[in-house]
Amino acid sequence: MFVHSRVRVMAWLALAPALGVAVRGSDPVPAPYQSTYTYLQGQISSFRASVQQHATAGISNVIFSADLQGANSNLGSAFLLNSTTLPGILREAAYLQAMGVKAVHVAVSFPVLTPSYYGDATTAQQMIAFYGQVAAQIHAMGLKLIVETGPVNLDSSSGPTVGANSYLAGLSTADYINGRAQTAVTIAQTMQPDYLTVLNEPDTEALISQKPIIGTMGGSAAMLGTILQALHAAGAQTQVGAGVGSWLPNSSAWVTQIANTPGVNYVDIHVFPIYNSFLSNLFTFAQIAQTAGKPLAMSQAWLYKVAPNDSSGYSAVHARDAFSFWQPLDAQFIQSLVSFSRSNNTVFFSPFWSRYFRAYLNYAQYGNLTGADLESQVAATTTAAGAAGQIDATGQAYAQAIISPADTVPPTIPSGLSGAGANSSSVALTWNASVDNVGVLGYKVYRDGTLVATVASPFYVDTGASPAYHAYSVESYDASGNTSGQSAGTRSAPLDTVAPMAPAWLSAAAASPVQVNLNWTGATDNLAVTQYQVYRGLSPAALSVIAAGITSTNWIDTQVIPGTTFYYAVKALDAVHNSSGFSPVAAVKLPADTTPPTVPTGLIVQSSSTTSNYLSWSSSTDNWKVGGYRIYRGTSPSALRLIGSTSDATAFTDTAAASKTTYYYAVAAYDVFLNVSAPSAPVAVVTK
């Protein structure tokens, strides 16, 4: 059984970036790894030759993607719900888009959207809302969204998902499978991904879930069937895929079973180790999928640095990814899979370790680090490189391979450059973002004609400025090396270190069970207040930012829960992001929800037999959320009694009917607070 890189908790993403880290290219191959390097190079070369031999003419519409690692659910709710996480994810997505990708891949695993995992409904709902925001923003950027769902990835003793191990162990196999199915439905409804992979590595899943039956073809097929049935019942519109790791024993039989499963739209393969026939198996998988009328996809792929008979454990092999001497092989591996994807009309291809598109570590300097120390250094290096708009040779290789035709168009010249003193030795610069036909990778900042920094975002704080005025200019560049001309210059000097005063008064009023209106007095500053940030929490001591960039002194919060007490505070910021303290905290208790859902409409009996009647109806709506439906039956329209209920399905089969009997049915909707609508108009049916 092969357990690859995604099984580690990627806590490195939560680390603060280090500044001034140089991007590493490739280095000489250390002697202990020379034989492995030579072996892998030979395997890749052989595969590339086979790709060229099997290449077919025709139009290829591969969607090239990359892993959006900042949104990986393995990071845990504490990190993902942090106020700085979503902006960081969007910057990561913009970086990948500048490399030419047309989609991003996100892992959202069971049970991170499940209330019972946390012991409360609030955290689960916040996680669902968070991923809804991620999806909406990704689609707004013009990118497609590929979501993969499986069991949460574990670090056995620590990390953001600690506790998941015992939670999964405590579930019966049936409860685990139903939980996986509900997670898939929630993802489909909330995130509306373009592609949703619901089964990916049965062997790994059996290990993580502690449900061995899932590692068998029969058990895996049963779980896949349950998930597909749940998605169909929920009316999911996304393309649904399933697959295996290329290393799985008897993999062709698995792929054949999956490819011929009704409801599976594509076959998704994970590609990591390349010894034995694990890489050449892709040709067989493509043929199997093609025979079944399904396209192949690869949602996770990265070169596993191991040769046959290497007895090193997973952690030791995983650590090898960090070092730059592997860079040429990583580039060749990715380029070969890009070529394979094009020649086999793969629906999408997504490399996994996208952090190594930004930077690697030098083995001579960091080769003695292991475990958490190595992960920390990788985090600092790759995060800093991304913030600096830097791309390494592997990233350039991927960009050059997927941007077709070659990009020769430079970004537009940055406009609106302005500067303001941040403190006695710093100047804060901002400018309007440039635009590019592919995407802007970063900006070069010049002080008095000398390059002082590269940054990915359209702002920079120059901490090396002297008290005198300096002339600044900026130019933008893309991943293909095209550079705009320099912007119009601006003159600025270090100046403002004074934070605004906090707003002196804040009012929070419940306008309805689902809306809070906030009003506050304007703050003052030595120069000018430019924005406000709104904070909210379930106690005065636990407030998190929920809105920023507000330029008025009022705001409406509609992301609230009826019957709950919320606490609010506001901060004021100036042009260089000096922040005031909190305003006075305002509390508001929302009224309980007493509004029932709308009465269900469109009730019909779609089919009837001697002992059963199949009903369906149109969904109700509610001011908060419909909880489900109650079904009533009787032998007269005035004498109906409750016979069953559904959670969110709008269909019900009555299997307790008698033959040749006239029945009357009605349906009522209820919300999560158990407010019940009036019953629908009864409909009649005579059983056969």
Secondary structure, DSSP 8 states (H G I E B T S, - for coil): ----GGGS--GGGGS---SS----------GGGHHHHHHHHHHHHHHHHHHHHH---S----EEEEE-GGG-GGG-HHHHTSTTHHHHHHHHHHHHHHTT-SEEEEE--BTTT-HHHHTSHHHHHHHHHHHHHHHHHHHHTT-EEEEE--B----SS-STTTTHHHHHHTS-HHHHHHHHHHHHHHHHHHH--SEEEEE--HHHHHHHHT-GGGGSHHHHHHHHHHHHHHHHHTT--SEEEEEEETTSTTHHHHHHHHHTSTT--EEEEEE---STTTTTHHHHHHHHHHHTT--EEEEEE------TT----HHHHHHHTTBGGGHHHHHHHHHHHHHHHHHTT-SEEEES-GGGGT--B-HHHHTT--HHHHHHHHHHHHHHHHHTT---HHHHHHHHHHSSS---------EEEEEEEEETTEEEEEEE----SS---EEEEEETTEEEEEESSSEEEETT--SS-EEEEEEEE-TTS-B------EEE-S---------S-EEEEEEETTEEEEEE-----SS-EEEEEEEEESSTT--EEEEEEE-SSEEEE----TT-EEEEEEEEEETT--B------EEEE-----------EEEEEEEE-SS-EEEEEE----SS-EEEEEEEEESSTT--EEEEEESS-SEEEE----TT-EEEEEEEEEETT--B------EEEE--
